[in-house]
Amino acid sequence: MAVFLAEIELFNSGSEDFLERIPAQRRVVNELMAEGVIVSYAVAADRKKMWCFLEAENEQDATLAIESFPLHMFMETVLHPLLFHNTHAALMGSISLN
């Protein structure tokens, strides 16, 4: 599995069409996070930039995940293949509620 950083520029983020798509965008992102495709996701406070860390077999699969976003028509994406992506959660390991 490869890791990618999607650096996304958002356009027309104040338009009615954009704003109406936000609930659907959140649903898709939550689904992809639950599936382990999106590792982390962030949006700039001014809604002009977005970043996603994704795990995918290849760049094409990562691109397909991004293109599934309801906001994809408002986005220009640059995909960066990464050597690795460390997170605090990865260092902690799994928590057992045993």
VENDAJO-V309181 format. One record per residue. RES is the residue in three letters. PHI is phi in radians with two decimals (none if undefined). D_CENTER is the distance of its C-alpha to the mean C-alpha in whole Angstrom. Layout:
BEGIN
res=RES phi=PHI d_center=D_CENTER
res=RES phi=PHI d_center=D_CENTER
END
This chain:
BEGIN
res=MET phi=none d_center=16
res=ALA phi=-1.80 d_center=14
res=VAL phi=-2.02 d_center=12
res=PHE phi=-2.28 d_center=10
res=LEU phi=-1.86 d_center=8
res=ALA phi=-1.67 d_center=7
res=GLU phi=-1.77 d_center=9
res=ILE phi=-2.11 d_center=9
res=GLU phi=-1.71 d_center=12
res=LEU phi=-1.81 d_center=13
res=PHE phi=-2.05 d_center=16
res=ASN phi=0.94 d_center=19
res=SER phi=-1.21 d_center=17
res=GLY phi=-1.77 d_center=20
res=SER phi=-1.25 d_center=21
res=GLU phi=-1.08 d_center=22
res=ASP phi=-1.07 d_center=20
res=PHE phi=-1.06 d_center=17
res=LEU phi=-1.08 d_center=18
res=GLU phi=-1.18 d_center=19
res=ARG phi=-1.53 d_center=15
res=ILE phi=-1.06 d_center=14
res=PRO phi=-1.03 d_center=15
res=ALA phi=-1.16 d_center=14
res=GLN phi=-1.05 d_center=10
res=ARG phi=-1.08 d_center=10
res=ARG phi=-1.08 d_center=12
res=VAL phi=-1.11 d_center=10
res=VAL phi=-1.07 d_center=7
res=ASN phi=-1.07 d_center=10
res=GLU phi=-1.11 d_center=11
res=LEU phi=-1.17 d_center=8
res=MET phi=-1.21 d_center=8
res=ALA phi=-1.10 d_center=12
res=GLU phi=-1.40 d_center=12
res=GLY phi=1.47 d_center=11
res=VAL phi=-1.35 d_center=8
res=ILE phi=-1.64 d_center=5
res=VAL phi=-1.57 d_center=7
res=SER phi=-2.67 d_center=6
res=TYR phi=-2.65 d_center=5
res=ALA phi=-2.52 d_center=7
res=VAL phi=-2.20 d_center=9
res=ALA phi=-1.13 d_center=13
res=ALA phi=-1.02 d_center=16
res=ASP phi=-1.51 d_center=17
res=ARG phi=1.04 d_center=14
res=LYS phi=-1.81 d_center=14
res=LYS phi=-2.44 d_center=11
res=MET phi=-2.52 d_center=8
res=TRP phi=-2.32 d_center=6
res=CYS phi=-2.36 d_center=3
res=PHE phi=-1.75 d_center=6
res=LEU phi=-2.18 d_center=6
res=GLU phi=-1.90 d_center=10
res=ALA phi=-2.63 d_center=12
res=GLU phi=-1.13 d_center=15
res=ASN phi=-2.75 d_center=15
res=GLU phi=-1.10 d_center=14
res=GLN phi=-1.09 d_center=15
res=ASP phi=-1.15 d_center=13
res=ALA phi=-1.12 d_center=9
res=THR phi=-1.11 d_center=11
res=LEU phi=-1.08 d_center=12
res=ALA phi=-1.10 d_center=8
res=ILE phi=-1.12 d_center=7
res=GLU phi=-1.20 d_center=10
res=SER phi=-1.38 d_center=10
res=PHE phi=-1.15 d_center=9
res=PRO phi=-1.03 d_center=12
res=LEU phi=-1.61 d_center=12
res=HIS phi=-1.01 d_center=11
res=MET phi=-1.29 d_center=15
res=PHE phi=-1.84 d_center=14
res=MET phi=-2.13 d_center=12
res=GLU phi=-2.12 d_center=13
res=THR phi=-2.00 d_center=11
res=VAL phi=-2.03 d_center=12
res=LEU phi=-1.78 d_center=11
res=HIS phi=-1.96 d_center=13
res=PRO phi=-1.21 d_center=14
res=LEU phi=-1.95 d_center=15
res=LEU phi=-1.27 d_center=18
res=PHE phi=-2.81 d_center=16
res=HIS phi=-2.48 d_center=14
res=ASN phi=-1.59 d_center=16
res=THR phi=-2.33 d_center=15
res=HIS phi=-1.03 d_center=18
res=ALA phi=-1.07 d_center=17
res=ALA phi=-1.14 d_center=18
res=LEU phi=-1.29 d_center=21
res=MET phi=-1.37 d_center=22
res=GLY phi=1.39 d_center=22
res=SER phi=-1.40 d_center=23
res=ILE phi=-1.74 d_center=25
res=SER phi=-1.82 d_center=27
res=LEU phi=-1.69 d_center=29
res=ASN phi=-1.09 d_center=32
END
